[in-house]
């Protein structure tokens, strides 16, 4: 199953709205005779790739797959039929598929065909791998990760709003790889204006050089048409007020203005923006915005995961910008709790990873 997970992850960033799936066929005498993974929507599923490679050696063999095999016709035929045709003796599944089109149907077909089933192997790891897929189906929202780079005293920029660079080269390279694994990157208007980020992927591995969709929450369209965010390949969405849509022609062809409802506090509807991104096929969204956007998203309970990069430096200035700027007043009893899942050094910087504890099914062991 660990090998199936490794194979599935090869296509991270390329399969949405489909899940990442890897499959391994092991013969009765313990040899791996077939492997495969789902590369992109419309292409063969992992089970089909692995079974085609195994050929006649799949008879009586065991198939390991991190997600329940599908049992419906989509762009490709159902994998359950293929498994039955190849006369496997056993199928080991990491986690059941929450998609209503499957939801146990694949397991039922295999069981009725007399195939021995084992379900729930490395279930947490399998759920976490496809956390965007699971959340999209269960909550009609994409998985939202919040990435922040801060000093030891919790500041992301000095009093002039300058933030380049809080962390070192190694941490910044990690963020590039992180972007490549996400379907969209989200920032706020202040970050777009002050930092003028490009938000693209700049790493040596050409296979991972994939730019996510870029999105800016900018109610009044303050980002300039010549901003660097429009320079990279791919699309950029500017979420704005309805009255700003007339300015579409001011921006490059790669930019799209999308109107969002305005709540009473004058800020745009963050949940509406995330739902729009999901409709565009973005199941995993990485927020790289500033303290105000971070505070709004956490206040709204929309953040699922944290990537907290802590640099070994302090600004020691009360006017420096805080990592989270919430409009709420909280006491210790009202603290927002997180489950820390990892802490490791990237060069001189410390990366702390954490999950929203309400997502138990996605928690890696």
Buried (B, 14 or more C-beta within 10 A) or exposed (E): BBBBBBBBBEBBBBBBBBBBBBBBBBBEEEEBBBBBBBBEBEBBBBBBBBBBBBEEBBEEBBBBBBBBBBBBEEEBBBBBBBBBEBBBBBBBBBBBBBBEEBBBBBBEBBEEBEBEBEBEBBBBBBBBBBBBBBBBBEEEBBBBBBBBBBBEBBBBBBEEBEBEEBBBEEBBBBBBBBBBBBBBBBBBBBBBBBBBBBBBBEBEEEEBBBBBBBBBBBBEBBBBEEBBBBEBEBBBBBBBBEEBEEBBEEBEEBBBBBBBEEEEEEBBBBBBBBBBBBEBBBBBBBBBBBBBBBBBBBBEEBBBBBBBBBBEBEBEEEEBBBBBBBEEEEEEEEEEEBBEBEEEEBBEBBBBBBBBEEBEBBBBE
